[in-house]
Amino acid sequence: MTEKADHGGGIDAAVAQFGGTRAGWVDLSTGINPLPYPLGDLPADLWNALPDEAAFARLEQAARLFWNIPQSAAVLAAPGASALIARMPVLAAPAAVHIPGPTYNEHARAFAAQGWVPADSADTRVIVHPNNPDGRLWRKDDLAPLTIIDESFCDVTPEATLIAEAAQPKRIILKSFGKFWGLAGLRLGFAIGDPALISRLASGIGPWAVSGPALAIGARALSDPAWAEATRTRLAADAQRLDALMGLPVVGGTSLFRLYDAGDAAALQTRLARAHIWTRIFPYSARWVRLGLPGTADHWSRLQQALCA
């Protein structure tokens, strides 16, 4: 069940293999919004004071309004969705878990580390919605008695969210702040759902799990629906532009990342890497290559030139 820890990113390793400097690379290997939410000015005391309860309450209220979270569901802010993924196996005693794949491999790694075993059907299920890397969407009919729903990339398609399931017993919805808002380095994520399960998670991460700056920036961004709507429009247009530029069969994806059938994925990754453009390939497919969106006119131009070279 344990999978190799392969992820997007890894620019330092790419530099070691193909040369250049970190600053000179275009990283298209992640699904992170390349034009992040503007940070704005932050009060100086956010850096030297412990976060107080009011800051956590403001973030939770903003999250409830932005995602339309059911009132009966509990909300837990944490230092990134990855930190929550690692804690999911403690929600129940080790048994069988169904994680439909291929998908984001940290879920399988987390459960394997706690003694769970994979199964084609089980009372515990993990689904990634939309799925990474193919963008598959799930329905509430696909859920098991205990289901973890990873909605890290769902903010580009809010109409598809399964957030209403957070009101049901034994349901957890995971939300990532870093993807859609483009602030992965802030390390902010959310677990939303069954209050009993959320309480168990909260006791495991301790007090002040989220930094003061992350609380403030998160609350500000989640209270800015106009930016979110404009960003969805831009991402959708840029995803179409990337499809046209690549000229490859589209396997799937979202408007934050696109999955292509390259024929020989490793060859395409190497070809672009020689131009210091980093992409994502997968250990389970020799054909699939995934690209995030270029963020600047220069990055778009460099990708076009590399493809035409």
Secondary structure, 3 states (H helix, E strand, C coil): CCCCCCCCCCHHHHHHHHCCCHHHCEECCCCCCCCCCCCCCCCHHHCCCCCCHHHHHHHHHHHHHHHCCCCCCEEEEECCHHHHHHHHHHHCCCCEEECCCCCCCHHHHHHHHCCCEECCCCCEEEEECCCCCCCCCCCHHHCCCEEEEECCCHHHCHHHCCHHHHHCCCEEEEEECCCCCCCHHHCCEEEEECHHHHHHHHHHHCCCCCCHHHHHHHHHHHCCHHHHHHHHHHHHHHHHHHHHHHCCCEEEECCCEEEEECCCHHHHHHHHHCCCEECEEECCEEEEEEEECCCCHHHHHHHHHHHHC
